[in-house]
Amino acid sequence: MNIKTVRAYSESLLLTKPYTIARETIATAEIIFFEIELSNGISGKGAANTDVDVVGETPTQTLQNLQSDLVQQLVGKDIRQFLSLINHYRTTFPKFPGTMAAIDIALHDAFGKWIGLPVVDFYGRHHSKMLTSVTIGIKNVEETIKEALEYKQQGFKVLKVKTGLDASEDAERVIKLFERFGNHFTVRVDANEGYKPQDLYYFLSQTEETNLELIEQPFQPELDSALLGFPEQTRMALAADESLKDAKSAMTIAQQKTFGIFNIKLMKCGGITAAFEIANIARQAGIELFWGCNDESSLSITAALHAAFACPHTKYLDLDGSLDLIENISESGFVLEDGFLSINAQPGF
């Protein structure tokens, strides 16, 4: 079954609730979509929204790559060879993970629909339902508590709190969350590289009486060696995000033992094929998997969920990136109920 046409286009989607992280305030998401049509009429669709500060690729570059003659060469190729096609384009676009994520997701989607299986079942399903966290940006204590109450009323049970601007205020927000909600929420934080070692020491000392689940990427990657000065128990509750971009960096982290958790994002590594390479390294090293996202279409969130459920050592989900986007979710392939994510039974994504 051959590929008949391919096309790429951009959509700028507003967020219902802009939020602040250590680097910036975010109010919109520019999503690049990529569609593949097979000769029998089956359509596969991919999507990308990269963080230029993390992966160095802009939406404009993604769109230009996907509209290039190089990608038009997919036309006429056999969808049964989708894995070799993905590997070919990984060598074509080695420094453009957003481009690769869109191609990878679209080819997986088309292949899954062609064989009549959800993609997760092609690889082997290990999970059927897991809790996802929802994100609270950097804001004061009162606003943090107010937003957490809204999430409680919506049925969520896991919060990810953005931190990284002021360790003292960050600690106060975490402490007040536990005082207000007790054990209703599991709480994790994400510093987005905003801390220095002394900030992390302070934050940990102030929150040691709370049941904080994990901390994402406290330092900029060039400071990761400083993590070796922290106890192993602390490092095992740290999740590598910006430091983890591909299989090569995964190998380095596993050898250095600076983090005990890998945060895998399809937009950061370049799709499901690349994500599984990282996941396999983590499995051999005894590192737990945390699947994250940017502000993304429900389509690429669904793809990440399929990948997460295909890995037995997936422990954490943070796949809330489409929940605040104003978009048509008719193509969404996931189900959200009381904070749990599951996959519908449709072929592909």
C-alpha positions, -999 to +999 in steps of 0.1 A: +000+000+000+017+032-012+017+067+000-003+089-024+001+124-010+017+143+019+011+179+031+020+201+060+004+232+075+005+254+106-022+263+132-017+288+160-038+278+190-046+299+221-043+286+256-073+290+278-049+297+307-015+313+300+012+302+324+046+311+336+077+289+339+113+298+349+121+309+313+090+327+300+052+332+300+033+311+274-001+321+259-002+304+225+011+273+208+020+270+171+013+235+160+027+221+127+005+193+113+017+167+088-007+144+068-001+113+048-027+098+025-024+063+012-036+051-022-066+034-006-077+066+011-064+060+046-050+091+062-022+093+088-016+124+107+013+138+128+019+170+147+048+189+163+053+218+187+089+222+197+105+242+225+132+262+207+151+268+240+154+230+245+158+215+210+168+245+189+141+241+163+114+267+154+079+261+141+089+279+109+118+255+104+096+225+111+071+236+085+097+244+059+113+209+064+079+192+061+071+211+029+105+204+013+111+182-017+130+158+005+097+150+024+077+149-009+099+119-017+076+099+006+051+098-022+051+064-038+067+046-008+052+015+007+036+021+041+047-014+052+083+000+052+074+028+077+102+020+101+128+021+074+113+054+062+115+068+097+151+058+100+159+073+066+145+107+076+163+106+109+196+108+089+181+135+068+169+157+097+193+148+125+190+182+142+153+187+138+134+166+163+101+184+158+102+176+121+110+140+129+083+137+155+057+149+129+069+124+103+073+095+128+038+101+143+021+103+108+038+072+095+029+052+127-007+065+125-011+055+088+005+021+094-017+014+124-048+023+105-037+001+076-032-030+098-063-022+119-045-019+152-039+008+178-002+015+176+004+005+212-009-030+204+015-033+175+044-029+200+027-046+229+006-030+256+018-030+292-006-005+307-042+003+302-048+033+324-025+057+344-028+090+362-015+121+346-004+153+363-017+187+355+005+218+356+003+249+377+026+277+365+047+300+387+023+321+407+017+332+443+005+310+470-031+322+469-034+317+431-017+283+434-042+271+460-071+284+439-060+266+407-053+234+427-089+235+440-102+238+405-082+207+395-095+188+426-130+196+415-122+183+380-110+150+395-073+153+391-050+137+417-015+146+406-001+182+404+031+194+387+041+228+401+064+250+380+092+264+401+127+279+395+125+316+400+127+318+438+135+287+459+119+302+491+086+310+474+087+277+456+090+258+490+062+279+505+039+270+477+046+233+480+042+234+518+009+253+516-005+228+490+001+199+515-013+219+544-045+227+523-051+194+506-033+168+527-027+136+507-054+143+481-027+153+456+005+137+446+028+167+441+058+170+418+078+201+408+096+213+377+123+239+381+130+241+343+167+246+349+161+276+372+181+265+402+217+267+412+230+240+436+224+262+467+188+267+456+182+230+454+198+224+488+175+251+503+144+239+486+150+203+497+156+213+533+124+233+534+102+206+519+117+175+535+086+171+557+063+170+527+056+140+505+071+155+474+072+129+446+100+142+423+118+172+409+123+178+372+155+193+358+167+216+386+199+229+368+210+238+334+227+207+318+262+221+322+257+220+360+245+184+361+278+172+375+270+192+407+242+167+413+268+141+423+272+161+455+237+152+465+228+119+481+218+090+458+183+089+473+178+125+462+192+119+427+169+089+422+139+113+427+152+138+400+139+136+364+162+145+335+144+167+310+164+194+292+195+172+298+179+143+280+175+149+243+184+116+226+199+081+231+234+094+234+226+118+263+206+089+279+237+068+279+257+095+295+231+101+322+228+064+329+266+060+333+270+091+355+239+083+376+229+119+380+192+113+375+169+083+385+141+092+361+140+100+324+114+125+311+108+115+275+091+139+251+084+130+216+091+166+205+125+166+222+138+133+209+121+131+175+092+107+177+083+072+190+112+054+173+138+076+190+118+075+223+120+037+224+158+039+221+159+061+252+134+038+270+155+007+263+186+024+278+166+033+308+153-002+313+188-017+313+200+010+337+170+006+361+158+042+354+121+049+356+102+065+327+083+098+329+065+108+297+061+146+293+051+171+266+050+206+255+018+225+247+008+201+220-022+189+199-042+161+213-029+140+184+008+141+195-003+137+232-021+105+221+010+093+203+031+098+235+005+079+255+007+049+231+045+049+235+042+052+273+018+023+275+041+001+254+069+004+280+067-017+311+089+006+332+066+037+326+058+051+360+048+087+355+027+106+330+026+144+325+006+144+293-017+174+299-003+195+271-035+197+250-060+202+279-058+240+278-055+244+240-085+258+222-087+231+194-110+206+178-104+174+198-126+152+176-095+133+165-083+128+201-074+092+207-072+093+245-098+093+272-094+114+304-115+104+334-109+114+370-073+122+362-067+089+345-056+086+309-065+056+287-065+049+250-095+044+228-098+012+207-094+028+173-066+018+148-036+040+146-037+069+171 
